[in-house]
Amino acid sequence: MGPHLSPSTAARPRLRHDVRPELTGWTVYDTTNGQTVCLDGVALIDLGFEEADGLARILNWQEREIQRAARRLVLAAAPRGPALPTTPRVREAAHARP
């Protein structure tokens, strides 16, 4: 049997928070801008790996939950029924019907 190959980085969903090693420990950072994450004014730096990884997992879970809730709200507010025609001729014909 060949070695197990993990999926490529491109195939995995991009998570917003990740950890990176520093000289004195691990830092939790925001992958969208590279900035260190701060919670209640405290920078998440100089942490042990387990603590940093756990915090990044919690932050990513929270981010996914926020996205799911927003998606549900958008879908609930979306109009039901057929979409309106987009071309001028079709729109005119649809409005001309009695």
SEPA-655873 format. One line per 3 residues: for each residue x, y, z of N, C-alpha, C, O. Coordinates in steps of 0.001 Angstrom, whole numbers, plus 500000, padded with zeros to 6 digits. Example, Ala and Ser with C-alpha at 12.3 -4.5 7.8 and 13.67 -1.06 7.14 Angstrom:
REM residues 2
513190,494310,507800,512300,495500,507800,513200,496700,507800,514236,496681,508465; 512850,497750,507080,513670,498940,507140,512900,500030,507870,513409,501138,508039
END
This chain:
REM residues 98
500823,498801,500000,500000,500000,500000,500856,501247,500000,501910,501284,500634; 500418,502240,499310,501144,503506,499259,500868,504341,500494,499964,504032,501270; 501636,505387,500675,501422,506256,501830,500110,507020,501705,499643,507310,500604
499536,507335,502834,498302,508120,502851,498643,509568,502517,499517,510168,503143; 497958,510118,501542,498191,511507,501142,497024,512361,501604,495866,512058,501315; 497332,513416,502314,496275,514319,502755,495852,515201,501590,496624,515401,500652
494618,515737,501641,494169,516615,500555,495067,517841,500447,495647,518299,501432; 495164,518348,499253,496000,519531,499047,495407,520714,499796,494216,520736,500106; 496231,521672,500073,495783,522873,500771,494683,523571,499988,493751,524117,500579
494781,523560,498656,493785,524239,497829,492419,523563,497928,491394,524226,497775; 492391,522247,498182,491132,521516,498234,490416,521686,499568,489209,521458,499651; 491132,522079,500600,490538,522251,501918,489907,523637,502034,490400,524599,501446
488807,523735,502800,488241,525074,502999,489202,525934,503792,489869,525455,504709; 489270,527185,503442,490175,528095,504141,489546,528525,505455,488419,529020,505496; 490291,528328,506512,489816,528721,507831,490314,530121,508137,491389,530520,507687
489541,530853,508890,489912,532244,509167,491046,532363,510166,491854,533286,510067; 491126,531454,511124,492142,531546,512174,493098,530358,512108,492695,529229,511828; 494358,530635,512368,495371,529589,512356,496436,529952,513380,496387,531022,513987
497399,529054,513569,498491,529304,514510,499812,529312,513756,499955,528673,512714; 500763,530041,514296,502100,530055,513708,503130,530094,514842,502890,530684,515896; 504267,529461,514608,505294,529455,515655,506038,530785,515699,506292,531407,514668
506376,531198,516889,507190,532385,517119,508384,531945,517951,508465,530778,518337; 509294,532834,518232,510480,532483,519017,510137,532037,520431,510821,531181,520991; 509081,532609,521018,508762,532328,522420,507487,531517,522607,507065,531321,523746
506866,531044,521556,505635,530262,521665,504849,530328,520370,505410,530567,519301; 503564,530117,520475,502682,530114,519304,501752,531318,519348,501369,531796,520416; 501395,531799,518141,500499,532941,517994,499277,532510,517203,499396,531782,516217
498103,532956,517631,496870,532761,516867,496715,533999,515998,496763,535125,516493; 496527,533784,514694,496407,534927,513789,495236,534770,512838,494725,533670,512624; 494826,535888,512277,493734,535962,511307,494339,535762,509923,495170,536557,509484
493923,534701,509235,494518,534390,507930,494106,535375,506844,494744,535426,505793; 493049,536161,507074,492622,537105,506047,493530,538323,505956,493643,538948,504902; 494188,538658,507091,495050,539841,507061,496408,539623,507733,497243,540527,507734
496639,538449,508298,497921,538140,508922,498132,538739,510296,499197,538572,510891; 497120,539442,510811,497248,540102,512109,497011,539130,513251,496239,538179,513129; 497686,539384,514360,497483,538609,515574,496062,538837,516086,495564,539962,516068
495416,537771,516540,494070,537882,517092,494156,538419,518517,495006,537995,519300; 493272,539349,518842,493171,539890,520204,491766,539607,520716,490782,539837,520014; 491681,539105,521950,490393,538895,522608,490361,539747,523855,491218,539619,524729
489378,540609,523936,489250,541533,525075,490544,542301,525317,490948,542506,526462; 491186,542720,524242,492409,543511,524350,493672,542719,524623,494745,543305,524767; 493569,541392,524699,494739,540555,524971,495156,539848,523685,494371,539104,523096
496395,540082,523253,496922,539434,522053,497178,537959,522347,497727,537612,523392; 496781,537104,521427,496966,535665,521603,498354,535273,521089,498495,534695,520012; 499372,535602,521887,500766,535344,521540,501450,534603,522692,500941,534550,523812
502609,534037,522385,503434,533341,523389,502664,532234,524104,502819,532043,525311; 501840,531509,523359,501035,530432,523930,501689,529084,523651,502487,528951,522723; 501346,528090,524456,501733,526725,524143,500939,526267,522930,499883,526822,522628
501450,525250,522231,500772,524807,521009,499346,524357,521290,498430,524760,520573; 499131,523539,522306,497791,523020,522600,496804,524150,522859,495676,524112,522368; 497212,525142,523617,496336,526270,523930,496031,527092,522666,494877,527439,522412
497062,527398,521885,496870,528179,520661,495987,527432,519668,495084,528018,519072; 496247,526150,519492,495458,525344,518559,494003,525264,519014,493086,525368,518199; 493795,525080,520311,492429,525031,520836,491683,526334,520626,490508,526322,520260
492350,527459,520852,491714,528763,520639,491390,528982,519158,490322,529496,518826; 492306,528595,518276,492054,528745,516832,490863,527891,516412,490044,528323,515600; 490763,526682,516961,489622,525811,516633,488304,526429,517109,487311,526408,516382
488295,526971,518313,487084,527605,518837,486695,528810,517984,485522,528987,517655; 487672,529633,517628,487387,530816,516807,486866,530412,515430,485958,531057,514905; 487423,529356,514835,486954,528892,513525,485548,528315,513626,484729,528525,512731
485259,527591,514701,483911,527061,514908,482919,528214,515019,481852,528192,514406; 483287,529227,515813,482416,530386,515991,482186,531099,514656,481064,531511,514361; 483213,531244,513869,483090,531889,512554,482127,531112,511656,481281,531706,510988
482259,529778,511641,481350,528950,510819,479908,529072,511300,478989,529126,510483; 479695,529115,512619,478340,529268,513156,477734,530609,512756,476549,530676,512430; 478519,531661,512777,478043,532989,512361,477667,532957,510884,476635,533507,510499
478488,532322,510055,478188,532233,508629,476919,531421,508373,476108,531780,507520; 476752,530321,509118,475530,529510,508963,474289,530313,509339,473283,530277,508631; 474360,531035,510448,473218,531840,510888,472896,532921,509858,471726,533159,509556
473911,533569,509323,473694,534610,508308,473080,534004,507056,472185,534597,506453; 473551,532833,506663,472998,532174,505475,471520,531843,505690,470703,532034,504789; 471175,531342,506892,469769,531037,507178,468904,532292,507113,467796,532256,506577
469404,533400,507656,468636,534652,507626,468429,535144,506198,467337,535589,505842; 469467,535065,505390,469359,535510,503990,468368,534641,503240,467527,535152,502501; 468461,533325,503425,467540,532431,502717,466098,532623,503198,465164,532527,502402
465915,532889,504472,464563,533113,504995,463961,534404,504445,462745,534496,504277; 464798,535394,504165,464309,536675,503653,464176,536683,502135,463596,537614,501575; 464696,535677,501466,464656,535636,499999,463219,535455,499526,462454,534706,500135
462846,536136,498442,461480,535986,497922,461253,534564,497422,462151,533928,496871; 460052,534094,497626,459684,532754,497173,459053,532856,495787,458559,533917,495406; 459067,531782,495051,458425,531748,493748,459427,531948,492628,460631,532027,492870
458936,532029,491414,459827,532155,490267,460580,533487,490280,460068,534508,490738; 461767,533447,489781,462580,534656,489691,462016,535569,488610,461395,535106,487653; 462235,536853,488770,461783,537801,487754,462661,537675,486521,463869,537461,486627
462048,537809,485351,462837,537751,484117,463877,538865,484104,463673,539931,484684; 464980,538603,483441,466057,539582,483467,466242,540339,482168,466855,541407,482169; 465739,539828,481073,465907,540560,479818,464732,541511,479625,463612,541183,480015
464959,542686,479030,463875,543669,478868,462659,543116,478130,461526,543378,478535; 462869,542360,477063,461733,541838,476287,460882,540889,477122,459653,540951,477091; 461538,540022,477857,460797,539059,478680,460058,539800,479784,458918,539461,480101
460696,540811,480373,460039,541594,481427,458802,542299,480867,457743,542287,481495; 458932,542908,479698,457794,543602,479085,456662,542631,478792,455496,542942,479035; 457000,541455,478272,455972,540465,477964,455286,539971,479243,454075,539751,479256
456058,539801,480309,455476,539341,481568,454547,540387,482152,453499,540037,482696; 454901,541668,482055,454055,542735,482586,452856,543041,481702,451860,543586,482178; 452940,542694,480411,451849,542987,479469,450699,542002,479635,449583,542294,479207
450941,540841,480245,449882,539857,480427,448829,540396,481392,449164,541042,482385; 447551,540127,481097,446486,540593,481995,446435,539797,483275,445596,540064,484135
END
